[in-house]
Amino acid sequence: MAFNFNWSPLIADTSRARDMLTTALNKSPKPPIIVDDIIVTELNLGSVPPELEILEIGDLAEDKFRGIFKMAYTGDAFLTLKTRVQANPLNTYLSTKPSFASPQPLAASSGLTIPLQITLSDFRLSGFVILVFCKTKGLTLVFRNDPLESLKVSSTFDSIPFVRDYLQKEIEGQLRVLFMDDLPAILHRLSLRLWSPEYTEMDDERVLNTNKDATVPIDPLASPAQDPVDAFGNPIDESELSSLSLDSPTETHASFSQKNLLRLATLKESQRTLSLFTPSLRDTVFRAWAGGIDRPESAAGTPQLTSSTLSRHHSSLATNSSAHSVSDNSDTGTSSSRPSFIGRSSSYHGLSGSRPRAHPPRQRKKRVVDLRKNKEDGTESVSTEASTPAPSVAGSFEPPSSIPEEKEGELTTPPRSPNKAVRFHSRQVSIDDLDTPKTEERQRHDRAESTNAAINASNALHNALLSDLESKMPLHRHARNAHSTSTLPLLRNYSLEKLSHAKPVPPYAESSSSSSGGILEQAWMMKMANEIARKVREEKMGEAGSDGFWLPSEDVDGPPPAYAA
Amino acid sequence: MLGFMDYVQQAFYEASHWNHDNSYGALTATAKALLDFETPPGLRLNLSSLSSPNFATSYTVGSVGVVDGSLSYLYSSLPLKTESKSSDIDLYHVIRGYRHAQDLRRPDEPWWWEIWHEGKRIDRRDTLLYGRLFLPRSSLEALYLRRISPTRQLKVSCVSDSSLVNGGTILALLQNDYGKYSTEYLYSTDSALFGFRGLYNFGLDPRKAAKLSTSSTAAENIAIEPTYGRFSAGAELYYGILNKSGGMSTGIRFTTLPQHTGFPYTMTLTVNPLMGNLSTSYAVKAGRSLALCSRFDFNVYSYESDLQMGLELWRRQQPTGTVDWAAKMIRADWKKPSLRADEDISGVLKARVDQNWNIGILWEGRIKELLFTLGASFDLRKRDKIVKGVGVELQYSS
């Protein structure tokens, strides 16, 4: 294994680094002795690169790297600073004191500013460096210990030994702070600009979005860390929901470019090697990005959602490559138009925590094999997605709020016990015709396996249909959003399966019953829901023309789960 | 414009016969008043009261970004019989402008202060206590002022603020004023700073002059030449023990006395030999309501220089035409009973400009019962942000 560090481009152009260093030096409140801006006039990284010894590599992926190095530097880098200092000690002393208790000297505090030029050279550094690289979060470089061994300070006052010694001491102290605190920050910002110009663009867009929305909606992709809250079944406010559902139509604005697809392919290729080079992808959010806490919560912006879902597909592709049921996402991406792709992906992720895959209208069943998910079973568990009669229902199941259920953490860790308990509860409430959920699951699993092979082939067609239907029925989708928040992912999953068993019934019936308490209200909602559902069903029958066995059942609208009340 | 509490402190100095101007620190008071005035930041309201001759309170509410304010209380053991209503306060007392140097006053004899009662001395030293609490930043200012003897005064000022090093600072200042010369010794807890200031007035010693006039005959008195001006020289010296650094300056001043027949003027020169700083100022009272001042700074080490110019213009109300004829008919020796020194003053305009085109303008005066200060500062070099700050300060006192 070898790494190739290229030192020469770093020394070619240092103007940007110089500017950043200047701003960094002037940002923090300066000591009163410095009366002017500190300007970095010269910055040369030298021709001798630092020696790096790899001690440990903790994480290595195409968009991630974490390692510990031992660094030693005895190069010829130098740095020249220019500023003006106040030479009168009384002046600097008084400038920080309140005037009420100041001696208020007449002229003894008059200032004498002296231009000062300091050159730092002959750096001797050695220390342990922790380097964390992440495509989203940029480069984080931390020194574990104080790396500065020695340096040479030459200044305007070299002829005065007292001042020279003082400066040497002060600057060494300041540099230690710089290496430990400021340098990581500067490098981080530089890396963000260098590797992900989209980051800033998206930042801007996010800011715009935030400004537009009076209520700040929660972006499920931006903060998947909050997902457990959702999984426990805690309801989200109606206001938040409405804002979320209002945002979702923007998803359809995105478009796919051939160039990005090419880059995706390259990225996929690069995974097979240890090359640190990863092509920069425009409008792409990686798994690690989505985990960023620092991102604004609102951000329901188009590129974000789409790209993050994309990246999810990508990551699932990487992790589930052993599972035979996983379809090649890049293929579907190319064959389908982007909006439909988005809709599909988000909908499936929203359906359950077990990452259901696409179910085309003709092949109504699909299953996903997750090797990591159900550790409590001890076996490889397969959750099947009994598909609804038409893709539109599936589409309706995709509130943005439920998307975070599919976050990275959930993929790798088994659900926690409280989650499980709630799930069981929900099963009892909503599914009364099943003996045990597990057996049901197994059965479905078996069923699914048989139909699995045909799924991939029909993905593209399904996508197109799905997007079409989605655009037609925003109301439906909205109602579904409300429903999904009040119920658990698994419950939703089951209810959906139930739907497939029996008569077609509105998904909203459940949502309304779970959210509202009044009988009248419920009845009205039921009526409305039934009507809409009928329309939907008719539409689907017309389009898909498939059997009634998988149609949504009516027995879903049982009593609402107790926890969601 | 002086704040109400500063005004009360001035009244205390006056009542206790302390010449505040006879100090090295006040050597350039005229130039400072004309060139270094502060423009008020934002809106500031001041409500004050001298509720009894010994006790004063003042409340301030300001809005600089956030609403802040201060409460201050003052106690004086010496009854202060000064005008406290803002409608009656003499504007010349609260607005600092050109300072007319007065004849030096002979210090009180110590036995003048003695009060005996039944064979025991019962006189107490005059003391002033002052405290001010700033909210919401919770900063406290305190002042202790004591006239130890007719020629000596102790002033201790403290600031308590959590943002300061060690949580606060104390400054002790011991002042001696013998008329002919004055000395000050100071100590600040910040970096253990010691300081000394001294001022010497050339010319006749007021103590001897007083004795001379009492002992000599009238013929000898005529022989004494009246003095038209006063020449003073002073120096200051500081040394901080903790940071092992010091500072010093020397200065001279010539100012005309009221006996001077021409227009009054003041010239100062201060030199900081350590830092190579030279500062000269020239102020002239060009008319009854106009004063001009210029100051030139130069540093012999860094060749930096600065030039500042300022003026002070007192605006007087024109006598109304309807009573003009009546005013003319008044006998010359008839004194109007209610005429004050600032009867016809409606306000003062102060303006300054320096070589970097920093301009400050201040308009001070009285509307009805309120004293107001309206100020603005500009920077003509910055095209995008010419106005640096505008502020209004209103004071009401009773």
Boltz contact constraints between the chains, C-beta under 6 A:
constraints:
  - contact:
      token1: [A, 88]
      token2: [B, 275]
      max_distance: 6.0
  - contact:
      token1: [A, 89]
      token2: [B, 245]
      max_distance: 6.0
  - contact:
      token1: [A, 90]
      token2: [B, 247]
      max_distance: 6.0
  - contact:
      token1: [A, 98]
      token2: [B, 159]
      max_distance: 6.0
  - contact:
      token1: [A, 100]
      token2: [B, 141]
      max_distance: 6.0
  - contact:
      token1: [A, 100]
      token2: [B, 157]
      max_distance: 6.0
  - contact:
      token1: [A, 100]
      token2: [B, 159]
      max_distance: 6.0
  - contact:
      token1: [A, 101]
      token2: [B, 157]
      max_distance: 6.0
  - contact:
      token1: [A, 101]
      token2: [B, 159]
      max_distance: 6.0
  - contact:
      token1: [A, 101]
      token2: [B, 169]
      max_distance: 6.0
  - contact:
      token1: [A, 101]
      token2: [B, 171]
      max_distance: 6.0
  - contact:
      token1: [A, 103]
      token2: [B, 186]
      max_distance: 6.0
  - contact:
      token1: [A, 103]
      token2: [B, 188]
      max_distance: 6.0
  - contact:
      token1: [A, 103]
      token2: [B, 195]
      max_distance: 6.0
  - contact:
      token1: [A, 105]
      token2: [B, 236]
      max_distance: 6.0
  - contact:
      token1: [A, 106]
      token2: [B, 25]
      max_distance: 6.0
  - contact:
      token1: [A, 106]
      token2: [B, 27]
      max_distance: 6.0
  - contact:
      token1: [A, 106]
      token2: [B, 249]
      max_distance: 6.0
  - contact:
      token1: [A, 107]
      token2: [B, 249]
      max_distance: 6.0
  - contact:
      token1: [A, 107]
      token2: [B, 270]
      max_distance: 6.0
  - contact:
      token1: [A, 107]
      token2: [B, 272]
      max_distance: 6.0
  - contact:
      token1: [A, 108]
      token2: [B, 236]
      max_distance: 6.0
  - contact:
      token1: [A, 108]
      token2: [B, 238]
      max_distance: 6.0
  - contact:
      token1: [A, 108]
      token2: [B, 247]
      max_distance: 6.0
  - contact:
      token1: [A, 108]
      token2: [B, 248]
      max_distance: 6.0
  - contact:
      token1: [A, 108]
      token2: [B, 249]
      max_distance: 6.0
  - contact:
      token1: [A, 110]
      token2: [B, 272]
      max_distance: 6.0
  - contact:
      token1: [A, 110]
      token2: [B, 275]
      max_distance: 6.0
  - contact:
      token1: [A, 110]
      token2: [B, 277]
      max_distance: 6.0
  - contact:
      token1: [A, 112]
      token2: [B, 275]
      max_distance: 6.0
  - contact:
      token1: [A, 112]
      token2: [B, 299]
      max_distance: 6.0
  - contact:
      token1: [A, 112]
      token2: [B, 301]
      max_distance: 6.0
  - contact:
      token1: [A, 112]
      token2: [B, 302]
      max_distance: 6.0
